[in-house]
C-alpha cells in the first residue's frame, strides 16, 4: 500500500535536510514515547547502511521493526527500508527548494505484507485509506511545524 504526503516548510533547504537527518533527535523522541531504540551501527553522521532496531507498543502489542538507510543524497533525498515480522517496505523523503526560505518535503511510504494476516490487515486498511492518509498528513504537518519552529528560534 502506497501513501504520499507533502508539506511546504518556511525554512531553507539545507536547514530542513539537516533537521531530517538529525537521527539522534528522532531517537530521543522515540524513547520519550516509550519505544526501545537500538542503533545497529556506530556511525555518528548520516550514512548509507545506518540502521536501527525498534521495539514499541502499538494497539496492545509489542511491535519490532528494523529500519535501514538505503538512499541518502545531500540536501535532496533520504530513503530507508523497514521490515518487521508482518510487513516490509520503504520510506522516501524528498526535499525540494521552492524559494530561498521555503522548502517542500514530500514523503512516500510503500508497505507490503509478509504474512497472510498482514494481507488481511492491509485490505482492511485500504478500506479506510482516507483516515490513514489523514493521519499521515497530520504527522507530516507536525514534523514540518517542528522544523519551522526550530528555524524561527535559530534565526532569532
Residue pairs with C-beta under 8 A, 6 or more apart in sequence:
1 110
1 111
1 112
1 122
1 125
1 126
1 129
2 108
2 109
2 110
2 111
3 108
3 109
3 129
3 132
3 133
3 136
4 106
4 107
4 108
4 109
5 106
5 107
5 133
5 136
5 137
5 140
6 104
6 105
6 106
6 107
6 140
7 104
7 105
7 140
7 141
7 143
7 144
8 98
8 102
8 103
8 104
8 105
8 144
9 16
9 102
9 103
9 104
9 105
9 144
9 147
9 148
9 151
10 101
10 102
10 148
10 151
11 19
11 101
11 102
11 103
11 147
11 148
11 150
11 151
12 97
12 100
12 101
12 103
12 151
13 75
13 95
13 96
13 97
13 103
14 75
15 103
15 147
15 150
15 151
15 154
16 95
16 103
16 105
16 147
17 74
17 75
17 76
17 78
17 95
19 25
19 146
19 147
19 150
20 78
20 93
20 95
20 105
20 147
21 46
21 72
21 78
23 46
23 50
27 37
27 39
27 52
30 37
30 54
30 56
31 37
33 56
34 56
34 57
35 54
35 55
35 56
36 54
36 55
36 56
37 52
37 53
37 54
38 52
38 53
38 54
39 51
39 52
40 50
40 51
40 52
40 53
40 66
40 68
41 47
41 49
41 50
41 51
43 49
43 50
46 69
46 72
46 78
47 69
47 72
48 69
48 70
48 71
48 72
49 68
49 69
50 68
50 69
51 66
51 67
51 68
51 69
52 66
52 67
53 64
53 65
53 66
53 67
54 63
54 64
54 65
54 66
54 67
55 62
55 63
55 64
55 65
56 62
56 63
56 65
57 63
63 84
64 84
64 85
65 82
65 83
65 84
66 82
66 83
66 84
67 80
67 81
67 82
68 80
68 81
68 82
69 78
69 79
69 80
70 79
70 80
70 81
70 90
71 77
71 78
71 79
71 80
71 92
72 78
72 79
75 95
76 94
76 95
76 96
77 92
77 93
77 94
77 95
78 92
78 93
78 95
79 90
79 91
79 92
79 93
80 90
80 91
81 88
81 89
81 90
81 91
82 88
82 89
82 90
82 91
83 114
84 114
85 114
85 115
86 113
86 114
86 115
86 117
86 118
86 121
87 111
87 112
87 113
87 114
87 118
88 111
88 112
88 114
89 109
89 110
89 111
89 112
90 108
90 109
90 110
91 107
91 108
91 109
92 107
92 108
92 109
93 105
93 106
93 107
94 105
94 106
94 108
95 103
95 104
95 105
95 106
96 103
96 104
96 106
97 103
98 104
105 140
105 143
105 144
107 136
107 140
109 136
111 122
113 119
113 121
113 122
125 132
